[in-house]
Amino acid sequence: MCVFDLLHSRPGLEAAQVAREVGASVRGTECLLEACVSLGLLRSKEGRCQRPVFENTDLSARFLLTDAPRSLRGHIARCDDTAWPLFSRLDGAVREGAGQRQKALGETSGDTLQDAFHNGQEDKLGFMNAMHSVAKVTGRAVATAFDLSRFKTACDLGGCTGAMAYEFTRAHPGFSVTVFDLPAVIELSERFHPLHTDNRVSFVAGDFFEDELPKADLYVLARILHDLPEEKVHILLSKISAACTPGCGLLLSEIFLAAARGGPARGLLQALSLGEGRQRSAAEYALLLESHGFVAARGVHTGDLLDAMLCLKA
Ligand SMILES: C[S@@+](CC[C@H](N)C(=O)[O-])C[C@H]1O[C@@H](n2cnc3c(N)ncnc32)[C@H](O)[C@@H]1O
C-alpha cells in the first residue's frame, strides 16, 4: 500500500489523510498505523488538532521504502506470496514432515526456483527481486567477513542478479567476479545492475550441475546448499572441489544454526518450511566441506542476515 513511501514524502500525516491517499478505510488505516507504531516501524505524536500524526522510524526508512538502497520490499513481497501460504499449512507440514508447496501454492516440482520459473515473467522477477534485496542488505557483511587479499578472481555460483558480486568488488579493489547462474536468470539480471556498472563483474549462463564451472581462485556459494537435497549437495561440492586447484577458496554463506540448534529463529523458521534441503550449524558445514577436500574452515557470524565460512582446497 506504500504507506511508508507516503510518510517519507509527507511525514506527519493523520490516519484519515493516510487513508485518503492510499485509498483505504479510516478505521483500517488507524489500526494498521497503530500496529506499526507498536512494532517500531512508525512513530506517532500529537498533531495540531490533538489527533495523532505519524512518521517513519529509522528502521522503516532503511528497509521498507521502495527506493531505499537496502530496501527489503522484494523479499517481503515474496514472503507474502510464498512463505505466508506455506506457514498457513504448518500443521500439515509438521504432521507429514514434508513441504507443502504443492498444496499451498499449487506448485508441482517442489523446487522453489523451477516453480518460479514456470510461472512466467512476473514470478521470475519476483523471485529475483527477493534474492536481490537480501543480497544487497547482507552482501557487504559477507564480502568483508574475511581477508580475501590472496584471491584475485571469484565465481559466485547461483549469483542471481549479481548483487553480492558487486558488494565483493566494492569491498576488494583488484578483485573480479563472474556471476554464474541459469540462463533464464542471467537473461533478466541486467534489470538489476547498479547505475554505474563495474566491468569487474561479468555474467555467465549455465547449470552448475551440468556445465563446466568458470575458472576462479575463489568460489562463492551463498544461500544454495540449505535448499538442496543431500545428494545434490554432494554432487555440487564434488564439482567445485574438482574445479579447484590447491589453495583455491570456497566461501559459503548461509544462516549457521547454533551448535545445539538453539537459534537463530530465522534459520529454524526457514527449516520449518520443510523444503528439500536442511539447515546446518557451522560445525556441520565445516564437516561437509572437509569431506570434499576443503580444509581450514573458519565460520563467522556476521551479525547480519547471513553468516559466512571460508575454507581452502587442500
Ligand atoms: C536462493 S538463490 C540465491 C541467490 C544468491 N546466491 C544470493 O544469496 O542472493 C539460488 C540461486 O541459485 C541459482 N541456481 C539454482 N539452480 C542452479 C543451477 N543448477 N545452476 C546454476 N544456478 C542455479 C538460482 O537461479 C538462484 O539465483
The ligand as an SDF file (V2000), in Angstrom:
LIG
                    3D

 27 29  0  0  0  0  0  0  0  0999 V2000
   18.3490  -18.9350   -3.2380 C   0  0  0  0  0  0  0  0  0  0  0  0
   19.0090  -18.1700   -4.6600 S   0  0  0  0  0  0  0  0  0  0  0  0
   20.4860  -17.4310   -4.0190 C   0  0  0  0  0  0  0  0  0  0  0  0
   20.9640  -16.2840   -4.8450 C   0  0  0  0  0  0  0  0  0  0  0  0
   22.2480  -15.6200   -4.3640 C   0  0  0  0  0  0  0  0  0  0  0  0
   23.3380  -16.5510   -4.2450 N   0  0  0  0  0  0  0  0  0  0  0  0
   22.0260  -14.8790   -3.0670 C   0  0  0  0  0  0  0  0  0  0  0  0
   22.4290  -15.3590   -1.9980 O   0  0  0  0  0  0  0  0  0  0  0  0
   21.4190  -13.8030   -3.1240 O   0  0  0  0  0  0  0  0  0  0  0  0
   19.6260  -19.5580   -5.5730 C   0  0  0  0  0  0  0  0  0  0  0  0
   20.2470  -19.1790   -6.8890 C   0  0  0  0  0  0  0  0  0  0  0  0
   20.8210  -20.3520   -7.4690 O   0  0  0  0  0  0  0  0  0  0  0  0
   20.5140  -20.3960   -8.8430 C   0  0  0  0  0  0  0  0  0  0  0  0
   20.5070  -21.7980   -9.3020 N   0  0  0  0  0  0  0  0  0  0  0  0
   19.6650  -22.7820   -8.9200 C   0  0  0  0  0  0  0  0  0  0  0  0
   19.9690  -23.9340   -9.5600 N   0  0  0  0  0  0  0  0  0  0  0  0
   21.0300  -23.6390  -10.3590 C   0  0  0  0  0  0  0  0  0  0  0  0
   21.8060  -24.4220  -11.2570 C   0  0  0  0  0  0  0  0  0  0  0  0
   21.5210  -25.7090  -11.4570 N   0  0  0  0  0  0  0  0  0  0  0  0
   22.8400  -23.8330  -11.9130 N   0  0  0  0  0  0  0  0  0  0  0  0
   23.1090  -22.5100  -11.7000 C   0  0  0  0  0  0  0  0  0  0  0  0
   22.4060  -21.7300  -10.8480 N   0  0  0  0  0  0  0  0  0  0  0  0
   21.3820  -22.2860  -10.2000 C   0  0  0  0  0  0  0  0  0  0  0  0
   19.1300  -19.7610   -8.8960 C   0  0  0  0  0  0  0  0  0  0  0  0
   18.8010  -19.3130  -10.1900 O   0  0  0  0  0  0  0  0  0  0  0  0
   19.2420  -18.6500   -7.8820 C   0  0  0  0  0  0  0  0  0  0  0  0
   19.7010  -17.4660   -8.4760 O   0  0  0  0  0  0  0  0  0  0  0  0
  1  2  1  0
  2  3  1  0
  2 10  1  0
  3  4  1  0
  4  5  1  0
  5  6  1  0
  5  7  1  0
  7  8  2  0
  7  9  1  0
 10 11  1  0
 11 12  1  0
 11 26  1  0
 12 13  1  0
 13 14  1  0
 13 24  1  0
 14 15  1  0
 14 23  1  0
 15 16  2  0
 16 17  1  0
 17 18  1  0
 17 23  2  0
 18 19  1  0
 18 20  2  0
 20 21  1  0
 21 22  2  0
 22 23  1  0
 24 25  1  0
 24 26  1  0
 26 27  1  0
M  CHG  2   2   1   9  -1
M  END
$$$$
